[in-house]
């Protein structure tokens, strides 16, 4: 059996994917704006969590290798936290790391 891998359509960068999915222009703009807001909000939340971790590392004057051992992650992952590479982490992972160092995370809605 042959698997079909032919590319039939490529959405260009910056295009409104919702338009291409067949939504009307006004609805596509609304959906795209909502999507961008949600992505940005998630990025900002991850950034806050990473800043708390990086602050703890600096406060304790830890080398990345020592922080990695305490956080139970690899040294390159510590570097990613310190350098705020938000795309490389889920919120859950960052919350778990903060829990390991005794910094519980509380969520406030609204």
Secondary structure as GFF3:
##gff-version 3
##sequence-region A 1 110
A	DSSP	alpha_helix	17	20	.	.	.	ID=ss1
A	DSSP	alpha_helix	25	59	.	.	.	ID=ss2
A	DSSP	alpha_helix	64	71	.	.	.	ID=ss3
A	DSSP	alpha_helix	75	82	.	.	.	ID=ss4
A	DSSP	three_ten_helix	86	88	.	.	.	ID=ss5
A	DSSP	alpha_helix	91	100	.	.	.	ID=ss6
###
